[in-house]
Amino acid sequence: MTNQEPRDVTCKKVVWTINNFSTLRTNHQHHSEVFTMGRCAWKIALYRGRQDGKYLAIFLEVADLSALPHGWSISAAYTFTVVNQASIEKSERRAFYKKFCADSNSWGYPSFMDLATLQNPSNGYILNDICIVEVEFSEVSSEGTQIVGQIEKALVPKDDDAIEFKDLGQIEKALVPLLEEACLWHPSLMDYKQRRSRKCTEWAFTALGRVLQFLKNKKWKDMNEKACEQLQQLWEELEMSKLDLSWLEPLVKSAINMKGYADKVEKVKKLKQELVVLEIEMKKIKEKLVDTEQSAEMTRKELTNAEQDFEEKDLDANIGYGKTQSDSTNII
């Protein structure tokens, strides 16, 4: 590869067929063959079991950093797909835009999809121990000024459903009130458009709006495992934008941590019930101990009174008839 600016290209799909998927080492990085896109070498990195071994993780990486010129940067819009071999419509897809550079040459999803769902034969993602992963590029450019194709379809609504919002781009109507509130409370969000292209800004605020919409429409009791995974995916996509999210992160992380909350509630409830039973038993034991102490004190007093008129005798000795015990012991 020569040191020249990457050229813009449109629409290219790379299919990675992974045989013997079940034999891949858990939480270990596996790579596809290197392929070329936009005069740049790329590869797909995959982990079978990431984040406590529960998820499939997928990343896109720049393969040959040494072949790129100093200060290089490449913007790419692309979609990852784990193909459902039983029903293409059920394939799992994630689309986003990323600017790659020397300090950030790999980007993807640590929790692309639940590993149990992927490996369940009845779901159709894996057949004959074969897993198919696709990455489809809709744009690769040296300046990242165009974001078209799959990423636009995935994140930007149709014109009929969108309106212009604060010179940030075409934003879905339902998200606008939420974004207006966010920008009112956090004015620094508006600085983002000064550092990014219009399409990138449009994508970033659409992603932010979708996280805000999720939080607005969900109650704490709704945060089951599936909802937590959905929010995790929305949040990971939003983090790619590099918006200042310090104001939102604590709430999102708290909501994501609701995963398994029902089990925790049940465990706490059970422990509380057990504690109530034990406390009742302790109370009974304490009451019995008080009664026992009182009985012991009464018995102690009765013993004292009884000993006052009591002369202890050797029951095995002869009673005798007139001689004192001392006299009888002096007879030889």
MILUMFI-362425 format. One record per residue: residue number from 1; residue in one letter; x, y, z of N, C-alpha, C in turn. Coordinates in pm, whole numbers, plus 50000, padded with zeros to 5 digits. Layout:
% MILUMFI-362425
     i   aa     n.u     n.v     n.w    ca.u    ca.v    ca.w     c.u     c.v     c.w
   NUM    a       X       Y       Z       X       Y       Z       X       Y       Z
...
This chain:
% MILUMFI-362425
     i   aa     n.u     n.v     n.w    ca.u    ca.v    ca.w     c.u     c.v     c.w
     1    m   50084   49882   50000   50000   50000   50000   50088   50124   50000
     2    t   50061   50219   49907   50140   50341   49900   50085   50447   49993
     3    n   50171   50540   50033   50129   50647   50123   50059   50758   50045
     4    q   49933   50740   50019   49855   50841   49951   49719   50851   50018
     5    e   49648   50962   49990   49519   50983   50054   49420   50874   50011
     6    p   49345   50817   50106   49246   50718   50068   49142   50778   49974
     7    r   49104   50703   49872   49004   50756   49779   48864   50717   49827
     8    d   48765   50799   49793   48627   50770   49829   48573   50655   49745
     9    v   48503   50565   49811   48439   50455   49739   48300   50436   49798
    10    t   48215   50368   49725   48078   50351   49771   48034   50206   49760
    11    c   47973   50157   49870   47908   50027   49874   48000   49909   49847
    12    k   48047   49851   49951   48125   49728   49940   48095   49643   50062
    13    k   48063   49517   50037   48030   49425   50145   48136   49317   50155
    14    v   48180   49290   50277   48276   49183   50303   48206   49078   50387
    15    v   48211   48954   50343   48147   48843   50414   48253   48755   50476
    16    w   48241   48733   50606   48335   48649   50679   48260   48525   50728
    17    t   48289   48413   50668   48227   48286   50707   48318   48216   50809
    18    i   48266   48199   50928   48346   48142   51038   48303   47997   51060
    19    n   48390   47905   51023   48362   47763   51044   48401   47721   51185
    20    n   48338   47613   51232   48369   47558   51365   48361   47667   51472
    21    f   48253   47741   51468   48239   47856   51558   48247   47815   51705
    22    s   48191   47701   51739   48188   47657   51879   48326   47627   51935
    23    t   48425   47610   51847   48561   47578   51894   48645   47703   51919
    24    l   48592   47821   51884   48668   47944   51907   48687   47965   52057
    25    r   48806   48006   52094   48836   48030   52236   48752   48144   52289
    26    t   48698   48125   52408   48615   48228   52471   48699   48348   52512
    27    n   48643   48467   52486   48706   48594   52523   48848   48607   52466
    28    h   48864   48554   52344   48992   48561   52275   48969   48625   52138
    29    q   49058   48712   52096   49039   48784   51970   49066   48695   51849
    30    h   48972   48697   51755   48987   48624   51630   48970   48724   51515
    31    h   49049   48708   51409   49049   48805   51300   49007   48742   51167
    32    s   48942   48824   51085   48913   48785   50948   49038   48805   50864
    33    e   49032   48766   50739   49139   48799   50647   49139   48950   50622
    34    v   49254   49002   50588   49266   49145   50561   49204   49175   50425
    35    f   49128   49285   50417   49067   49326   50291   49091   49476   50271
    36    t   49077   49522   50148   49105   49661   50115   48977   49736   50086
    37    m   48970   49857   50141   48855   49944   50119   48903   50088   50126
    38    g   48884   50165   50021   48929   50304   50021   49079   50316   50030
    39    r   49150   50227   49965   49297   50227   49965   49353   50204   50105
    40    c   49273   50144   50189   49318   50115   50326   49290   49968   50356
    41    a   49379   49906   50430   49362   49765   50467   49285   49756   50599
    42    w   49186   49670   50600   49099   49654   50717   49091   49506   50756
    43    k   49043   49481   50876   49011   49346   50919   48904   49353   51027
    44    i   48830   49245   51039   48726   49234   51141   48784   49157   51259
    45    a   48762   49210   51379   48803   49140   51501   48677   49094   51574
    46    l   48680   48970   51620   48561   48911   51684   48602   48840   51812
    47    y   48517   48854   51915   48535   48781   52041   48412   48695   52064
    48    r   48431   48567   52082   48321   48478   52120   48318   48472   52273
    49    g   48237   48559   52329   48229   48568   52475   48311   48683   52525
    50    r   48250   48799   52539   48315   48919   52593   48227   48972   52705
    51    q   48286   49046   52798   48210   49099   52912   48146   48984   52989
    52    d   48226   48916   53069   48182   48802   53150   48140   48683   53065
    53    g   48188   48680   52940   48160   48565   52855   48018   48556   52804
    54    k   47942   48666   52810   47800   48661   52776   47767   48717   52638
    55    y   47863   48783   52573   47829   48854   52450   47927   48823   52337
    56    l   47874   48840   52216   47958   48841   52097   48003   48985   52075
    57    a   48133   49006   52060   48188   49140   52038   48247   49145   51897
    58    i   48222   49256   51826   48272   49272   51689   48331   49412   51674
    59    f   48449   49418   51612   48518   49544   51590   48571   49550   51448
    60    l   48580   49671   51394   48647   49696   51267   48781   49761   51298
    61    e   48888   49708   51239   49022   49758   51269   49097   49796   51142
    62    v   49178   49900   51153   49272   49932   51046   49387   49833   51057
    63    a   49416   49764   50947   49506   49648   50956   49654   49685   50947
    64    d   49690   49782   50867   49832   49809   50842   49861   49956   50870
    65    l   49886   49987   50996   49910   50126   51035   50039   50181   50976
    66    s   50138   50094   50958   50268   50140   50911   50262   50192   50767
    67    a   50160   50149   50694   50151   50189   50553   50080   50323   50534
    68    l   50029   50381   50641   49955   50506   50631   50045   50624   50666
    69    p   50021   50739   50604   50106   50856   50628   50083   50916   50765
    70    h   50179   50994   50811   50168   51061   50940   50046   51154   50941
    71    g   49971   51151   51050   49854   51237   51064   49732   51191   50987
    72    w   49733   51066   50944   49621   51015   50865   49492   51008   50946
    73    s   49382   51016   50877   49250   50992   50935   49156   50948   50825
    74    i   49074   50851   50854   48979   50797   50757   48843   50787   50825
    75    s   48743   50844   50763   48607   50834   50815   48532   50726   50739
    76    a   48457   50645   50813   48386   50534   50750   48246   50521   50807
    77    a   48152   50497   50719   48016   50461   50758   47996   50316   50719
    78    y   47960   50234   50813   47952   50090   50784   47853   50022   50875
    79    t   47812   49904   50834   47713   49826   50907   47767   49686   50933
    80    f   47761   49643   51057   47793   49505   51092   47664   49424   51090
    81    t   47672   49302   51039   47557   49212   51039   47601   49072   51079
    82    v   47528   49013   51174   47541   48870   51200   47420   48807   51132
    83    v   47446   48731   51028   47340   48681   50941   47260   48571   51009
    84    n   47128   48586   51005   47040   48479   51049   47018   48389   50928
    85    q   47073   48270   50931   47073   48182   50815   46938   48114   50791
    86    a   46852   48124   50892   46718   48067   50876   46619   48171   50824
    87    s   46645   48298   50859   46557   48407   50816   46638   48536   50808
    88    i   46670   48579   50687   46754   48696   50667   46696   48819   50738
    89    e   46564   48828   50741   46500   48944   50803   46531   48955   50951
    90    k   46566   48844   51014   46595   48843   51157   46744   48863   51187
    91    s   46821   48892   51084   46965   48915   51105   46986   49032   51200
    92    e   47093   49024   51277   47125   49128   51375   47218   49229   51309
    93    r   47178   49359   51311   47255   49464   51243   47285   49580   51337
    94    r   47402   49639   51316   47440   49762   51388   47513   49852   51289
    95    a   47469   49977   51279   47529   50069   51182   47577   50196   51252
    96    f   47691   50248   51210   47739   50373   51268   47850   50434   51184
    97    y   47889   50550   51226   47994   50627   51160   48112   50644   51255
    98    k   48234   50630   51203   48352   50641   51289   48467   50704   51214
    99    k   48539   50789   51282   48661   50847   51226   48779   50772   51286
   100    f   48853   50704   51201   48970   50626   51243   49095   50713   51230
   101    c   49185   50697   51326   49313   50768   51320   49416   50685   51397
   102    a   49535   50737   51411   49642   50660   51475   49608   50626   51621
   103    d   49540   50717   51689   49505   50694   51829   49375   50618   51847
   104    s   49302   50597   51740   49175   50526   51748   49156   50447   51619
   105    n   49222   50333   51613   49223   50254   51489   49135   50130   51496
   106    s   49051   50122   51599   48961   50008   51614   48833   50056   51681
   107    w   48720   50013   51623   48593   50054   51684   48485   49952   51654
   108    g   48400   49927   51752   48294   49830   51731   48205   49816   51852
   109    y   48157   49695   51876   48057   49669   51978   48106   49562   52076
   110    p   48134   49598   52201   48173   49497   52300   48061   49399   52331
   111    s   47936   49443   52310   47821   49355   52336   47727   49360   52216
   112    f   47775   49311   52103   47697   49316   51979   47565   49241   51994
   113    m   47572   49120   52050   47450   49046   52078   47477   48940   52183
   114    d   47371   48898   52247   47381   48798   52354   47430   48666   52296
   115    l   47533   48608   52359   47595   48486   52307   47498   48367   52315
   116    a   47418   48364   52419   47322   48253   52432   47220   48257   52318
   117    t   47176   48377   52282   47082   48391   52171   47148   48350   52040
   118    l   47272   48391   52020   47346   48358   51898   47362   48208   51883
   119    q   47397   48140   51990   47434   47998   51982   47316   47903   51998
   120    n   47198   47956   52025   47080   47871   52035   47042   47822   51894
   121    p   47050   47692   51867   47025   47640   51730   46889   47679   51675
   122    s   46790   47692   51762   46655   47723   51715   46641   47866   51663
   123    n   46738   47952   51693   46731   48091   51650   46781   48113   51507
   124    g   46859   48019   51455   46898   48024   51315   47022   48103   51280
   125    y   47090   48158   51379   47211   48236   51348   47329   48145   51312
   126    i   47335   48030   51373   47445   47937   51347   47387   47805   51296
   127    l   47434   47765   51178   47393   47637   51119   47518   47557   51087
   128    n   47516   47431   51126   47631   47342   51101   47759   47402   51159
   129    d   47744   47470   51272   47857   47531   51343   47925   47640   51259
   130    i   47846   47703   51171   47898   47812   51087   47828   47943   51124
   131    c   47907   48045   51147   47856   48178   51175   47902   48272   51063
   132    i   47811   48354   51013   47843   48446   50903   47834   48590   50952
   133    v   47944   48663   50940   47951   48803   50980   47979   48887   50856
   134    e   47904   48995   50840   47923   49085   50726   47954   49226   50775
   135    v   48037   49295   50699   48054   49439   50719   48033   49504   50583
   136    e   47940   49597   50579   47909   49666   50454   47941   49814   50469
   137    f   48030   49863   50385   48068   50004   50386   47973   50081   50295
   138    s   47925   50193   50345   47845   50281   50261   47924   50404   50222
   139    e   48030   50433   50294   48118   50545   50257   48250   50534   50331
   140    v   48357   50559   50261   48489   50572   50321   48552   50695   50258
   141    s   48596   50789   50338   48654   50911   50283   48766   50961   50373
   142    s   48849   51043   50317   48963   51096   50391   48925   51210   50484
   143    e   48809   51271   50459   48769   51385   50541   48643   51360   50620
   144    g   48572   51256   50590   48454   51220   50667   48340   51319   50654
   145    t   48326   51383   50534   48222   51482   50517   48092   51425   50465
   146    q   48098   51299   50418   47977   51238   50364   47944   51113   50443
   147    i   47818   51103   50479   47770   50983   50548   47642   50942   50479
   148    v   47648   50839   50398   47534   50802   50318   47507   50654   50333
   149    g   47406   50605   50256   47380   50463   50249   47324   50405   50377
   150    q   47385   50292   50419   47329   50216   50530   47324   50295   50659
   151    i   47429   50372   50689   47427   50444   50816   47316   50547   50819
   152    e   47291   50610   50702   47185   50710   50697   47049   50642   50711
   153    k   47035   50527   50645   46909   50455   50656   46885   50408   50798
   154    a   46991   50372   50865   46977   50316   50999   46947   50420   51104
   155    l   47007   50539   51090   46996   50637   51197   46917   50762   51162
   156    v   46901   50796   51034   46834   50918   50997   46698   50886   50937
   157    p   46591   50944   50986   46457   50912   50940   46427   50968   50802
   158    k   46318   50925   50743   46273   50980   50617   46237   51127   50635
   159    d   46241   51202   50524   46215   51345   50530   46079   51376   50589
   160    d   45979   51291   50560   45845   51315   50611   45839   51309   50762
   161    d   45933   51239   50823   45933   51221   50968   46033   51311   51038
   162    a   46101   51398   50962   46210   51477   51020   46188   51626   50994
   163    i   46247   51707   51082   46245   51852   51065   46384   51907   51094
   164    e   46412   52025   51043   46539   52090   51070   46541   52136   51216
   165    f   46651   52106   51285   46659   52139   51427   46788   52215   51456
   166    k   46775   52343   51485   46886   52427   51530   47011   52415   51443
   167    d   46993   52402   51313   47105   52389   51221   47190   52266   51248
   168    l   47131   52169   51316   47204   52046   51346   47176   51937   51242
   169    g   47073   51958   51160   47039   51859   51060   46894   51819   51069
   170    q   46857   51722   50989   46721   51670   50987   46706   51569   51102
   171    i   46622   51603   51198   46604   51520   51318   46460   51470   51323
   172    e   46442   51347   51362   46309   51289   51376   46223   51376   51468
   173    k   46101   51403   51424   46012   51495   51496   45993   51455   51642
   174    a   45977   51327   51666   45951   51280   51802   46068   51307   51896
   175    l   46189   51322   51839   46307   51342   51923   46334   51489   51953
   176    v   46275   51579   51873   46306   51722   51884   46275   51779   52023
   177    p   46156   51755   52081   46129   51811   52215   46231   51766   52320
   178    l   46274   51642   52310   46371   51589   52405   46507   51658   52388
   179    l   46546   51677   52261   46674   51743   52234   46669   51891   52271
   180    e   46553   51954   52253   46540   52095   52293   46563   52111   52443
   181    e   46506   52020   52521   46525   52025   52667   46672   52001   52702
   182    a   46732   51902   52637   46872   51869   52665   46963   51988   52633
   183    c   46940   52053   52519   47022   52168   52481   46997   52288   52571
   184    l   46875   52301   52622   46844   52410   52714   46917   52391   52847
   185    w   46918   52268   52894   46984   52238   53022   47136   52230   53009
   186    h   47182   52192   52890   47326   52173   52867   47365   52245   52738
   187    p   47377   52377   52740   47405   52457   52620   47533   52417   52547
   188    s   47628   52358   52619   47755   52321   52555   47737   52217   52446
   189    l   47623   52149   52443   47597   52050   52339   47599   52115   52201
   190    m   47558   52241   52195   47551   52311   52066   47690   52338   52008
   191    d   47793   52330   52090   47929   52352   52041   47975   52239   51949
   192    y   47906   52126   51957   47947   52008   51881   47949   52036   51730
   193    k   47849   52111   51681   47839   52133   51536   47956   52215   51481
   194    q   48027   52284   51568   48142   52362   51523   48263   52274   51495
   195    r   48262   52152   51549   48376   52062   51534   48349   51945   51439
   196    r   48225   51931   51394   48187   51816   51313   48111   51860   51188
   197    s   48107   51772   51091   48030   51797   50969   47881   51791   51002
   198    r   47801   51841   50910   47656   51843   50932   47599   51702   50948
   199    k   47642   51611   50861   47591   51474   50868   47633   51406   50997
   200    c   47756   51429   51038   47804   51370   51164   47724   51426   51280
   201    t   47698   51556   51279   47619   51620   51385   47477   51566   51386
   202    e   47421   51551   51268   47285   51497   51256   47278   51357   51316
   203    w   47378   51276   51284   47383   51140   51337   47398   51139   51489
   204    a   47487   51225   51541   47515   51228   51684   47391   51268   51763
   205    f   47319   51371   51717   47202   51417   51791   47083   51323   51774
   206    t   47079   51252   51662   46977   51148   51648   47002   51036   51749
   207    a   47129   50998   51762   47165   50894   51860   47133   50940   52002
   208    l   47163   51067   52033   47131   51121   52166   46981   51121   52188
   209    g   46905   51164   52087   46760   51166   52100   46702   51029   52126
   210    r   46760   50927   52065   46707   50792   52085   46734   50740   52226
   211    v   46847   50778   52281   46874   50741   52421   46777   50813   52513
   212    l   46757   50942   52490   46664   51020   52573   46522   50966   52559
   213    q   46484   50928   52439   46350   50873   52417   46333   50741   52492
   214    f   46435   50660   52489   46430   50532   52561   46408   50557   52711
   215    l   46487   50648   52767   46478   50676   52910   46343   50736   52946
   216    k   46288   50819   52859   46159   50882   52886   46046   50782   52886
   217    n   46054   50683   52798   45944   50589   52781   45952   50466   52870
   218    k   46062   50452   52942   46079   50334   53028   46064   50370   53175
   219    k   46009   50278   53251   46005   50288   53396   46110   50193   53453
   220    w   46147   50218   53577   46249   50132   53639   46207   49985   53634
   221    k   46078   49960   53652   46031   49821   53654   46039   49755   53516
   222    d   46053   49838   53411   46062   49783   53275   46203   49736   53239
   223    m   46301   49767   53325   46440   49739   53289   46478   49594   53316
   224    n   46419   49506   53233   46458   49366   53240   46587   49346   53160
   225    e   46628   49223   53145   46756   49195   53079   46757   49245   52935
   226    k   46647   49223   52864   46641   49266   52724   46647   49418   52711
   227    a   46575   49489   52798   46575   49635   52794   46712   49691   52828
   228    c   46780   49628   52924   46915   49672   52961   47012   49655   52845
   229    e   46999   49544   52773   47086   49521   52658   47056   49623   52547
   230    q   46928   49655   52528   46891   49753   52427   46949   49890   52461
   231    l   46939   49931   52587   46995   50059   52629   47147   50059   52617
   232    q   47210   49947   52649   47355   49935   52637   47399   49959   52493
   233    q   47326   49903   52399   47361   49920   52258   47341   50064   52212
   234    l   47229   50126   52254   47204   50266   52220   47312   50356   52278
   235    w   47354   50324   52401   47454   50406   52468   47591   50391   52400
   236    e   47627   50271   52362   47755   50250   52295   47760   50327   52163
   237    e   47649   50327   52090   47644   50402   51965   47657   50553   51991
   238    l   47591   50600   52097   47597   50743   52130   47738   50783   52174
   239    e   47806   50696   52247   47941   50728   52294   48037   50750   52177
   240    m   48010   50687   52064   48096   50706   51948   48097   50850   51899
   241    s   47992   50924   51929   47980   51061   51880   48079   51156   51946
   242    k   48129   51119   52065   48219   51204   52142   48149   51330   52193
   243    l   48016   51329   52201   47944   51436   52269   47981   51436   52416
   244    d   47968   51551   52482   47990   51557   52627   47868   51496   52694
   245    l   47884   51375   52745   47773   51300   52804   47787   51282   52954
   246    s   47873   51361   53016   47898   51346   53160   47771   51368   53242
   247    w   47681   51449   53192   47555   51478   53262   47455   51364   53252
   248    l   47470   51281   53151   47375   51173   53125   47425   51036   53168
   249    e   47556   51020   53170   47616   50888   53195   47572   50823   53326
   250    p   47571   50896   53441   47532   50829   53567   47392   50768   53561
   251    l   47297   50840   53499   47161   50788   53491   47155   50665   53401
   252    v   47223   50672   53287   47223   50558   53194   47287   50436   53259
   253    k   47401   50455   53323   47468   50342   53387   47383   50282   53498
   254    s   47312   50369   53572   47222   50320   53676   47110   50236   53616
   255    a   47056   50280   53502   46950   50205   53437   47002   50072   53383
   256    i   47121   50074   53323   47179   49951   53270   47206   49851   53382
   257    n   47244   49902   53498   47274   49815   53612   47148   49752   53672
   258    m   47032   49788   53617   46908   49724   53663   46898   49581   53612
   259    k   46990   49544   53525   46992   49407   53473   47003   49308   53589
   260    g   46911   49216   53595   46909   49121   53706   46845   49176   53831
   261    y   46782   49293   53818   46724   49359   53936   46614   49273   53999
   262    a   46533   49209   53914   46424   49125   53965   46478   49013   54053
   263    d   46590   48953   54010   46650   48846   54091   46702   48902   54223
   264    k   46759   49024   54217   46809   49086   54339   46694   49118   54434
   265    v   46582   49167   54378   46465   49197   54461   46415   49071   54530
   266    e   46409   48963   54454   46361   48837   54510   46454   48788   54620
   267    k   46585   48803   54597   46682   48759   54697   46671   48842   54825
   268    v   46658   48973   54808   46644   49062   54925   46515   49029   55000
   269    k   46405   49005   54926   46278   48971   54989   46289   48842   55069
   270    k   46355   48743   55011   46372   48615   55080   46456   48629   55206
   271    l   46565   48707   55195   46651   48728   55312   46577   48803   55422
   272    k   46494   48899   55384   46415   48972   55484   46320   48878   55557
   273    q   46257   48787   55481   46166   48691   55542   46240   48598   55638
   274    e   46358   48553   55595   46438   48466   55682   46479   48539   55809
   275    l   46513   48668   55793   46553   48746   55909   46438   48762   56008
   276    v   46317   48783   55956   46200   48795   56044   46180   48668   56126
   277    v   46193   48552   56058   46178   48423   56127   46283   48407   56236
   278    l   46408   48442   56203   46516   48429   56301   46497   48524   56418
   279    e   46452   48644   56391   46429   48741   56499   46318   48694   56592
   280    i   46214   48631   56534   46106   48576   56618   46159   48465   56706
   281    e   46242   48379   56648   46302   48270   56726   46391   48326   56837
   282    m   46470   48430   56805   46555   48493   56904   46472   48553   57017
   283    k   46360   48614   56982   46273   48672   57084   46220   48565   57179
   284    k   46178   48453   57119   46128   48342   57201   46238   48290   57294
   285    i   46358   48278   57240   46471   48228   57320   46502   48325   57433
   286    k   46500   48455   57404   46526   48556   57507   46419   48552   57616
   287    e   46291   48537   57574   46183   48529   57673   46199   48404   57760
   288    k   46237   48293   57695   46258   48170   57771   46377   48185   57866
   289    l   46480   48257   57821   46596   48280   57906   46560   48363   58028
   290    v   46476   48465   58009   46431   48547   58123   46354   48462   58223
   291    d   46262   48378   58172   46185   48289   58261   46278   48194   58335
   292    t   46377   48142   58264   46471   48049   58326   46553   48117   58436
   293    e   46596   48240   58409   46672   48317   58509   46587   48344   58634
   294    q   46460   48375   58613   46370   48399   58726   46349   48271   58808
   295    s   46331   48161   58738   46315   48032   58807   46440   47996   58886
   296    a   46556   48024   58827   46682   47995   58896   46696   48080   59021
   297    e   46656   48206   59016   46666   48294   59133   46573   48248   59244
   298    m   46453   48208   59208   46358   48157   59307   46410   48030   59373
   299    t   46465   47943   59292   46520   47817   59345   46638   47844   59437
   300    r   46720   47943   59403   46834   47980   59485   46788   48028   59624
   301    k   46681   48106   59629   46628   48155   59757   46571   48042   59839
   302    e   46498   47953   59774   46440   47838   59845   46550   47749   59903
   303    l   46660   47735   59828   46772   47655   59877   46835   47720   60001
   304    t   46847   47849   59999   46905   47920   60115   46819   47899   60239
   305    n   46688   47912   60224   46596   47892   60337   46601   47748   60386
   306    a   46609   47657   60293   46609   47515   60331   46736   47477   60406
   307    e   46848   47539   60372   46974   47505   60436   46983   47559   60580
   308    q   46900   47655   60615   46905   47711   60751   46866   47608   60858
   309    d   46771   47522   60837   46724   47420   60933   46769   47280   60894
   310    f   46879   47278   60821   46922   47148   60769   47062   47116   60819
   311    e   47075   46993   60880   47205   46944   60925   47241   46823   60839
   312    e   47348   46837   60772   47386   46731   60681   47441   46612   60759
   313    k   47399   46493   60727   47441   46371   60796   47497   46271   60697
   314    d   47584   46182   60757   47637   46072   60678   47537   45960   60683
   315    l   47467   45941   60577   47359   45844   60577   47408   45700   60588
   316    d   47535   45675   60564   47587   45538   60574   47638   45506   60716
   317    a   47644   45608   60804   47693   45586   60942   47581   45527   61030
   318    n   47624   45455   61139   47525   45402   61234   47466   45514   61316
   319    i   47343   45500   61345   47277   45603   61424   47331   45605   61569
   320    g   47361   45487   61629   47414   45478   61767   47304   45494   61873
   321    y   47347   45492   62003   47244   45502   62107   47303   45564   62233
   322    g   47349   45680   62229   47391   45749   62351   47534   45797   62346
   323    k   47623   45724   62286   47763   45767   62279   47782   45868   62165
   324    t   47866   45962   62195   47894   46059   62089   47984   45995   61985
   325    q   47987   46056   61878   48071   46002   61768   48217   46004   61805
   326    s   48257   46106   61884   48399   46113   61924   48435   46005   62020
   327    d   48340   45970   62108   48367   45862   62206   48385   45730   62132
   328    s   48300   45705   62038   48306   45575   61970   48434   45560   61890
   329    t   48489   45666   61849   48607   45653   61769   48732   45633   61854
   330    n   48720   45656   61992   48836   45638   62078   48845   45496   62138
   331    i   48742   45414   62121   48744   45278   62174   48836   45193   62090
   332    i   48926   45116   62163   49021   45028   62094   48980   44883   62120
